[in-house]
Amino acid sequence: MSHEDAFQRASRLVALAGDVERFRADPVPRPLLDGIIEGASAWWPPRFAQPPWRVMVIVGEERERLVSRVAEALARHWGLGALGPRGLASDAVLNAPALVLVFSTVPASEGVEAFGLVAGVAQNLVLLARASGLGSHRIFSAHVVPESALDYAAEFLGPEIRGGELVTMLGIGWPDEEPAPPPGPRARATWVGLGETLPVALTPPKDLKPPAQVLRSPAHERVLVVDPYPYNRALLEAQLTRGGYSVQVFNDGASLLGRVEAGVDPDLCVISDTLPDTTGFELVRRLVARGAHAPVIVTTSRRDSAFRIAGLSAGVDYYLRKPVNAVELFTAARILLDRRRLLNELERVTAFQQALLDAMHSVGVVALDQKFNVSYVSPGLERLTGYTSEDLVGRPPQVGIEGSAERVGPEVGDLPRTDLQVRRKDGTIFDAELLRSAMQDASGRTTGYLGVLIDIDDRKRMERQLRSANTELERLLGELRTAQARLVQHAKMAALGQLVAGVAHEINTPLAAVVSNNDLFLRCFQRLREALRVSRVVEQPLVARDLSAIEDLSLVTRQACQRITGIVRTLRTFARLDEADVKAVDLHEGLESTLVLLAHLLKGGIQVVRHYGELPRVECHPNQVNQVFMNLLVNACQAMGDSGTISLTTRGLGDEVEVSIADTGHGIPSEKLQRIFDPGFTTKGAMLGTGLGLSIVYQIIEGHGGQITVDSTEGQGTRFTLRLPVRHVRPEPHTTDA
């Protein structure tokens, strides 16, 4: 066949593929109709993982049930009674042997391309039906209530079909004047009415998830839902309940209205646009007429602007397209509830503002007209500003006002009070407070604005003085806290020194007795051993063994006494109770004595590595320098936990000495390094640190004329470096300006 012949045949086929107005009662063979469906839907773009359409064939008694349901929906939609018309199609068309529903699995608002492909499939069905000798009549979705067809289809195809749209409904059969052609190829379609496909239960999915916390009900608000379709009611109830709302559902407008009239005050209403007894818009009007203030969401399948604009005049606050998306539902509900709360708060504030303005006397009052020009000036305002009515009337209110032009305008009602500066006629400036309110007539129309000007110059001056005094007080309080912290810490160290010295003294006395007795015992033991040797008793194996054991034990006792003596000497060195004044000391002794006191923290996996250099004796307050070592070493142990390495490094720098204490702990974040020496600042948490240790360290080093620096890498460790002068430098006393 040439291209021209093919074109002519196709053109004739298209010309003859018009709507058939009457069909014979003869049934259409299923193989023929399956072949037409297969041919019409044989291709879709490869970018679609699956065809974006579903085809459904309804025959027999199920056809009558579908037609009846669509007719009832049309009657509700057009308000023509329960037995209203069957759309724009005649009974002869709706009585075609087969009704074919073509659905798009993607709504037109979300996938125009997919919707167009489905429309092409519908057209292919018409052409192939005509080519097979059949006739068809197209009933577009705009001529029916698409939701009723979707509700019917969901009984057989599952609720997921409600996520799409009805594209067209085709009546297909044998034209009244043409013979039946032979059947065509086979294809698979969903057949209803032959007992092969059973209805499925229309229940909401059981795996509905609650929304995010930000979208949940803030106060378990009451929501009233009305919808004529059971599945819609069940789904909305399940979604809102999972969102934390208290939900009541109704199938008609009268039931919801009766509930409100009985005293139930809803926080939110979700209303379908079509109802069995009224329209959604009419129900909204009745609710508003009865004084209901709850925001209203209307659910609808329609997308035309005229429909939505009509709802605004009825009092609709928000629209949601069916099937309702859960996230959109939760978002709309939360927005409307928050808006209602804010409006209630605004009304309360506005009422308070009006009462405040009505109660004020002997202040400056100015009135503005609708164009925001001054229409009245009170004598009090003239006294405050020096301007007369002739100077201000007929001009914008910023005349004589410093920097307030942007605050006076149509947004007056949004700023109940404003602090500003007013320039008097003589050029002087004073601080003032402006209170404003809209003036309305009996019908509620705004006729102008009222402003009340209060001189607050003295109050502002006192506030500035008070802020200055508070700043100075906070500074002095900070110094007092720092000094108090140092005194407390010094007292603790003094008490610790006294305790250490006392313990050392108490240990030293019995220790001396043990050492003396052990020496006496050894001399006696030597004489006894000599006597046994002369008497040859020592040659006995048992006696020789016991004598050797006694000699070994006495040596162990001597070594233990020497160890205890060393510990006591270290404790006395740390205490230095007799060295509160400046002394020349060996800093290595201070470090070692501090390590002895911290032995309980160093047990386990913490190692101490010493890199001591040659240091001269340093003039300092020994007990204060020991306190610095104590604070830094304790911090290092706490930063490392149960394992790590502490490195102690010292070196002489001429007139100065340098002591470095480094750990392999968790380090200090860079954003906190600038504050670690501030009083009260801690990185350990409220249960571990007071925030005073490093502040005291800084003050002690500064008091000795030295410096302290810190280097830290988060996750690697921290190093504190101290520099002290070899010769003590007396710090200059701080002075405070009067």
VOMARLO-825202 format. One line per field, with one value per residue (C-alpha): residue number from 1; x, y, z. Coordinates in steps of 0.1 Angstrom, whole numbers, m for minus. Example, Ala and Ser with C-alpha at 12.3 -4.5 7.8 and 13.67 -1.06 7.14 Angstrom:
VOMARLO-825202
pos: c(1  2)
px: c(123  137)
py: c(m45  m11)
pz: c(78  71)
//
This chain:
VOMARLO-825202
pos: c(1  2  3  4  5  6  7  8  9  10  11  12  13  14  15  16  17  18  19  20  21  22  23  24  25  26  27  28  29  30  31  32  33  34  35  36  37  38  39  40  41  42  43  44  45  46  47  48  49  50  51  52  53  54  55  56  57  58  59  60  61  62  63  64  65  66  67  68  69  70  71  72  73  74  75  76  77  78  79  80  81  82  83  84  85  86  87  88  89  90  91  92  93  94  95  96  97  98  99  100  101  102  103  104  105  106  107  108  109  110  111  112  113  114  115  116  117  118  119  120  121  122  123  124  125  126  127  128  129  130  131  132  133  134  135  136  137  138  139  140  141  142  143  144  145  146  147  148  149  150  151  152  153  154  155  156  157  158  159  160  161  162  163  164  165  166  167  168  169  170  171  172  173  174  175  176  177  178  179  180  181  182  183  184  185  186  187  188  189  190  191  192  193  194  195  196  197  198  199  200  201  202  203  204  205  206  207  208  209  210  211  212  213  214  215  216  217  218  219  220  221  222  223  224  225  226  227  228  229  230  231  232  233  234  235  236  237  238  239  240  241  242  243  244  245  246  247  248  249  250  251  252  253  254  255  256  257  258  259  260  261  262  263  264  265  266  267  268  269  270  271  272  273  274  275  276  277  278  279  280  281  282  283  284  285  286  287  288  289  290  291  292  293  294  295  296  297  298  299  300  301  302  303  304  305  306  307  308  309  310  311  312  313  314  315  316  317  318  319  320  321  322  323  324  325  326  327  328  329  330  331  332  333  334  335  336  337  338  339  340  341  342  343  344  345  346  347  348  349  350  351  352  353  354  355  356  357  358  359  360  361  362  363  364  365  366  367  368  369  370  371  372  373  374  375  376  377  378  379  380  381  382  383  384  385  386  387  388  389  390  391  392  393  394  395  396  397  398  399  400  401  402  403  404  405  406  407  408  409  410  411  412  413  414  415  416  417  418  419  420  421  422  423  424  425  426  427  428  429  430  431  432  433  434  435  436  437  438  439  440  441  442  443  444  445  446  447  448  449  450  451  452  453  454  455  456  457  458  459  460  461  462  463  464  465  466  467  468  469  470  471  472  473  474  475  476  477  478  479  480  481  482  483  484  485  486  487  488  489  490  491  492  493  494  495  496  497  498  499  500  501  502  503  504  505  506  507  508  509  510  511  512  513  514  515  516  517  518  519  520  521  522  523  524  525  526  527  528  529  530  531  532  533  534  535  536  537  538  539  540  541  542  543  544  545  546  547  548  549  550  551  552  553  554  555  556  557  558  559  560  561  562  563  564  565  566  567  568  569  570  571  572  573  574  575  576  577  578  579  580  581  582  583  584  585  586  587  588  589  590  591  592  593  594  595  596  597  598  599  600  601  602  603  604  605  606  607  608  609  610  611  612  613  614  615  616  617  618  619  620  621  622  623  624  625  626  627  628  629  630  631  632  633  634  635  636  637  638  639  640  641  642  643  644  645  646  647  648  649  650  651  652  653  654  655  656  657  658  659  660  661  662  663  664  665  666  667  668  669  670  671  672  673  674  675  676  677  678  679  680  681  682  683  684  685  686  687  688  689  690  691  692  693  694  695  696  697  698  699  700  701  702  703  704  705  706  707  708  709  710  711  712  713  714  715  716  717  718  719  720  721  722  723  724  725  726  727  728  729  730  731  732  733  734  735  736  737  738)
px: c(0  13  16  m11  m35  m27  m33  m66  m78  m67  m83  m116  m113  m109  m138  m161  m149  m175  m198  m225  m258  m274  m261  m276  m281  m257  m227  m192  m170  m144  m115  m124  m124  m92  m75  m86  m73  m40  m35  m45  m20  9  34  46  79  108  114  83  90  54  24  8  m27  m52  m81  m113  m142  m176  m204  m237  m252  m221  m226  m259  m244  m216  m242  m264  m234  m224  m259  m262  m229  m241  m273  m253  m229  m256  m282  m309  m321  m311  m325  m309  m297  m270  m247  m247  m250  m284  m297  m291  m254  m251  m268  m240  m230  m196  m184  m147  m130  m96  m76  m43  m22  m7  m29  m28  m16  15  23  8  29  16  m20  m16  m3  m34  m56  m39  m47  m83  m83  m66  m94  m120  m101  m95  m130  m143  m117  m132  m167  m177  m190  m181  m193  m169  m181  m153  m145  m158  m193  m193  m181  m146  m145  m175  m158  m126  m145  m161  m128  m110  m133  m117  m83  m74  m72  m40  m61  m75  m40  m47  m75  m104  m96  m126  m155  m163  m196  m186  m209  m223  m238  m275  m270  m238  m230  m206  m170  m149  m131  m95  m64  m65  m53  m56  m79  m96  m131  m158  m192  m181  m171  m134  m125  m139  m143  m115  m121  m119  m99  m71  m36  m24  11  2  30  26  39  71  69  68  35  17  m11  3  m26  m48  m72  m107  m112  m147  m146  m175  m173  m199  m174  m166  m130  m123  m138  m118  m86  m89  m97  m67  m43  m55  m56  m19  m12  m24  m58  m92  m113  m151  m164  m198  m213  m235  m236  m266  m249  m218  m240  m261  m229  m218  m252  m251  m222  m191  m165  m142  m107  m107  m132  m124  m154  m159  m171  m200  m223  m255  m277  m259  m227  m195  m197  m232  m222  m194  m218  m241  m212  m200  m236  m238  m206  m181  m146  m127  m107  m121  m103  m124  m114  m122  m113  m118  m89  m107  m100  m136  m146  m119  m126  m163  m153  m133  m165  m182  m154  m131  m95  m77  m82  m68  m71  m86  m71  m57  m19  m10  18  m3  m31  m8  9  m24  m39  m8  m7  m43  m43  m12  m28  m59  m38  m19  m51  m66  m35  m36  m72  m63  m33  m54  m82  m56  m41  m74  m82  m48  m53  m88  m74  m46  m50  m28  m6  0  m26  m25  m51  m44  m69  m71  m43  m21  m20  m24  m60  m59  m32  m40  m28  m6  12  18  32  55  68  64  46  11  m18  m10  25  13  m22  m24  11  25  32  70  71  91  98  134  139  103  89  92  72  41  20  m6  11  1  m21  8  30  10  39  70  99  112  129  110  126  110  104  134  157  160  153  135  126  90  67  40  8  m14  m48  m72  m104  m135  m171  m202  m199  m163  m148  m114  m118  m83  m57  m50  m16  m7  27  42  74  97  129  135  128  153  179  174  175  209  222  209  225  258  255  246  276  299  283  287  323  329  309  331  362  347  338  373  389  365  374  411  406  386  412  440  422  418  454  464  442  457  492  483  468  499  523  503  503  540  547  525  542  577  576  567  588  619  611  608  641  659  645  654  690  692  676  703  732  716  710  747  759  734  745  782  773  755  784  808  785  782  744  744  755  721  702  669  687  707  676  658  688  690  653  655  684  665  634  654  668  633  622  651  642  605  615  637  608  584  610  613  575  573  601  581  549  567  583  548  532  560  539  569  574  543  566  588  615  641  629  637  606  615  608  574  565  576  558  526  529  532  499  483  495  459  451  482  476  466  474  486  524  545  574  600  622  639  665  689  669  681  663  633  621  583  556  561  526  510  533  525  488  494  510  482  454  471  480  445  430  454  444  407  411  427  406  422  451  474  508  517  549  567  593  615  643  661  658  683  662  632  624  598  577  555  527  512  486  472  436  406  418  398  376  391  361  365  402  397  375  392  408  375  361  333  339  345  346  339  302  284  291  329  342  336  353  378  409  424  413  433  463  462  461  489  512  503  509  544  551  550  530  509  499  479  480  453  442  408  412  450  458  466  499  501  534  544  571  583  610  639  638  605  588  562  531  518  485  453  438  402  393  371)
py: c(0  34  62  81  51  48  85  84  54  70  103  85  65  97  114  84  81  104  97  71  81  46  11  m23  m45  m72  m77  m69  m101  m99  m110  m81  m55  m69  m66  m30  m21  m39  m20  14  10  m7  21  45  65  45  71  58  26  15  28  58  46  19  7  m8  m25  m26  m48  m64  m53  m36  m11  m1  3  26  47  50  62  88  100  106  124  147  154  165  185  204  205  188  161  125  113  140  137  114  142  152  117  101  69  52  60  49  17  7  m29  m19  11  16  38  52  65  84  71  106  137  164  189  168  153  170  149  116  129  137  102  88  110  96  61  71  85  53  33  53  49  12  5  23  3  m29  m19  m8  26  47  77  98  110  133  136  172  158  135  138  121  113  91  70  69  58  30  19  18  m11  m33  m17  m7  27  36  44  74  90  95  110  99  109  97  72  55  38  11  m12  m21  9  5  6  m14  m52  m67  m71  m102  m102  m89  m99  m105  m82  m82  m58  m57  m71  m64  m82  m117  m128  m129  m97  m92  m59  m50  m35  3  10  35  20  5  19  56  73  102  136  152  169  204  194  177  191  216  212  182  205  194  189  183  164  160  140  120  92  66  61  98  101  71  84  119  106  83  109  136  112  103  140  143  159  150  141  137  127  133  122  152  189  188  164  187  218  202  193  229  242  217  237  220  246  232  244  234  222  200  201  184  207  183  168  148  176  208  222  227  265  267  248  272  302  286  280  316  329  309  326  298  312  280  281  260  237  226  194  193  176  208  231  260  294  306  278  287  324  317  299  328  349  321  321  293  296  269  243  208  187  153  128  147  146  139  164  191  184  186  217  235  226  238  271  278  270  292  320  318  319  349  367  361  375  405  412  411  434  458  459  466  494  511  509  524  553  560  563  588  625  657  644  654  640  642  629  618  617  588  603  604  641  659  669  678  689  691  719  694  685  722  726  696  705  742  737  752  738  761  745  709  706  695  681  645  636  634  672  678  640  627  595  582  587  550  541  562  550  524  499  520  493  468  490  497  517  533  551  581  614  647  679  709  741  757  729  709  672  651  614  605  574  573  552  548  535  535  555  538  548  528  506  497  518  534  571  581  574  587  592  599  614  611  629  602  623  621  583  578  598  577  545  555  564  531  511  528  521  485  481  494  472  441  449  454  422  403  415  406  371  366  378  356  326  332  335  303  285  298  288  253  251  264  238  211  223  221  186  174  189  174  140  142  151  123  98  110  103  66  62  74  47  20  30  32  m2  m18  m6  m19  m52  m56  m51  m76  m100  m98  m106  m135  m148  m147  m167  m193  m196  m202  m229  m244  m243  m222  m252  m267  m262  m250  m225  m212  m207  m188  m165  m157  m149  m126  m107  m103  m90  m65  m51  m48  m30  m6  1  7  31  50  51  65  91  103  106  126  149  154  162  188  203  207  222  249  264  284  299  320  349  351  324  312  276  247  244  207  200  217  196  164  171  178  146  127  142  133  97  84  101  89  52  30  41  77  81  111  120  144  166  187  213  232  257  284  288  311  337  332  323  286  276  297  282  247  256  264  231  213  229  223  187  179  194  172  140  148  156  122  99  65  67  91  109  140  157  180  202  229  252  283  314  338  360  338  301  282  253  234  209  190  162  139  145  156  192  224  237  267  288  283  290  328  323  295  320  338  333  308  294  257  230  202  206  217  185  185  221  254  275  290  268  284  319  315  301  331  356  339  339  375  384  370  391  360  349  318  306  277  257  231  209  193  155  156  174  207  224  251  271  292  318  332  357  344  375  383  414  430  437  473  477  482  516  526  560  579)
pz: c(0  m10  15  m3  0  37  42  24  45  77  68  60  93  113  95  103  139  153  183  177  192  193  196  190  221  206  230  218  217  244  221  197  224  240  206  202  237  229  197  211  241  223  227  253  256  270  297  314  334  328  309  326  321  332  311  327  308  325  312  324  356  368  340  355  389  375  356  387  408  383  380  417  418  389  408  439  417  398  426  406  430  437  403  382  346  332  322  285  272  263  278  245  247  284  275  251  255  270  289  288  314  306  336  339  368  371  378  351  376  382  348  317  294  308  307  270  263  280  259  229  240  243  207  195  210  191  158  162  173  141  120  135  126  160  171  201  220  241  275  288  324  326  318  348  384  380  417  414  386  406  437  417  400  433  444  417  409  445  462  444  413  432  428  391  370  348  312  294  295  261  252  227  207  173  155  149  111  106  108  132  119  127  160  163  183  220  248  286  304  337  332  358  359  349  384  376  396  430  449  474  508  507  538  543  541  574  570  573  590  614  602  614  648  632  614  643  662  688  712  702  683  673  636  620  586  562  529  510  502  529  518  518  554  566  550  564  598  598  586  610  640  633  633  669  661  677  647  641  606  590  557  551  559  582  606  609  612  640  659  658  668  698  712  697  689  662  657  620  595  564  540  506  478  470  497  495  510  501  486  505  499  512  543  549  546  572  596  593  598  631  644  638  636  628  595  567  542  512  494  457  424  405  395  377  392  390  414  439  438  445  476  490  492  511  537  525  538  519  491  489  458  460  466  496  500  536  538  522  547  577  564  556  590  609  589  595  632  637  618  639  671  658  648  683  698  675  684  721  717  696  722  749  729  723  760  768  744  758  793  786  795  793  764  728  704  666  641  605  577  552  531  563  565  599  605  642  667  705  727  745  713  706  741  737  702  700  667  662  643  614  612  611  597  561  561  566  602  597  599  631  636  635  615  618  583  576  607  600  571  561  585  615  630  629  653  685  700  687  704  683  686  680  670  686  667  685  672  705  704  729  732  728  726  700  704  674  666  636  638  623  617  626  596  604  576  585  585  598  625  659  675  711  718  752  764  778  777  815  814  786  804  836  815  800  835  848  820  826  864  856  833  860  886  864  860  897  904  880  897  931  919  905  938  958  936  942  980  980  960  981  1012  998  989  1024  1040  1017  1027  1064  1059  1040  1065  1094  1077  1070  1106  1120  1097  1104  1142  1141  1110  1129  1155  1129  1113  1146  1158  1125  1128  1164  1152  1125  1150  1174  1145  1135  1170  1173  1139  1150  1181  1162  1138  1167  1181  1146  1149  1117  1098  1102  1069  1085  1107  1078  1057  1085  1091  1054  1053  1084  1068  1035  1053  1073  1041  1026  1057  1054  1017  1026  1053  1029  1004  1031  1041  1005  1002  1035  1022  989  1008  1030  999  983  1014  1020  1048  1058  1023  1017  1009  978  978  953  945  922  899  892  929  926  896  912  945  926  907  940  951  918  918  921  888  871  878  848  813  819  814  824  801  815  793  820  811  833  853  877  910  904  928  933  958  959  971  943  916  930  927  890  884  903  882  848  856  869  837  816  835  831  794  787  808  815  791  775  779  798  786  810  793  810  797  807  786  802  825  821  825  805  817  792  802  773  771  744  754  734  729  731  702  684  690  728  731  735  765  785  810  816  851  851  816  815  788  812  818  849  869  864  863  880  854  879  876  845  855  888  869  846  875  894  864  856  893  889  859  836  806  798  763  750  718  712  683  687  690  694  727  745  755  781  781  812  812  846  853  873  895  910  896  919  899  897  916  894  896  890  875  898)
//
